[in-house]
Amino acid sequence: MSPTSRLSDELLEVARDRLSGSIHSEANLRRATSDLYYAVFHAVSEALVEPLVGHTSGEPFKEAYVSIYRQLDHGLAEKRCKIVAQGKELPEEIRRFAKHMTSMKEKRVQADYHPLETMQVSVVKNDLQMTEARLKSFWEAPPGDRTAFAYFVGLKNQRD
Amino acid sequence: MMSDMQEITNELRAKANEVFGESRVSDLSVTRTVNQEGSVILRITLTYSSEVALTAEEMAQFLDLAWSEAQNVESAIPVVDFLDLTDVTNIAAE
């Protein structure tokens, strides 16, 4: 795994492509919104396994890598992101990432499941701009803060 | 509840004017919903006139302020749609 092969970056690129033309169908705007949420979602999964990068050659490690990558749950992530957003423990760029993630989760649910929702080009393009900025600062944040955030948001404890 | 919503709408409008400048903010509306996780969601639509595009930093600043304000309404999660007035005009023309 290298930074150039991040799935989160590729999902962002897919959203960019969907929004690059002059004609935007409702379906295209909905898919772009979903892509943006999943770009953010996969970034957290990627941060979860970041400490394991370079240790994925053996079968047991591959299993651990996949298992940890798949820990993130949409509902728990929302609850934990809310705690991060309201707190002061993590730096501003991580808190802003948490705020953006909760927004995009809600928008993605509307885009994927709500038949009466009408998507607007400018709203989705602004969501793209925000997602680009938030992902950039997420990957530029200190690795320790990024890992702490990913573990808090992604890993269940015994009370969950 | 109605007065709470009116109050937060007014507060957010004032914050939007601070961040973006009064001349760029055309309208701001807020609706309250509850999502499948049981969280209260404040869906905020900020309509802006697009002579100057919004920057990611401006939008992030406004979202920070919206989070602070949303604490006063059932510890809600704010979700902001930044809507270009041109889109509204196009919808009206359809």
Interface residues (C-beta under 8 A of the other chain):
Chain A: G75 E78 K79 K82 A85 Q86 R96 K99 H100 T102 S103 E106 K107 V109 T118 Q120 V121 S122 V123 N126 Q129 M130 E132 A133 R134
Chain B: N35 Q36 E37 S39 I41 R43 S50 L54 T55 A56 E57 M59 A60 L63 D64 W67 Q71 S75 I77 P78 V79 V80 D81 F82 L83 D84 T86 D87 I91
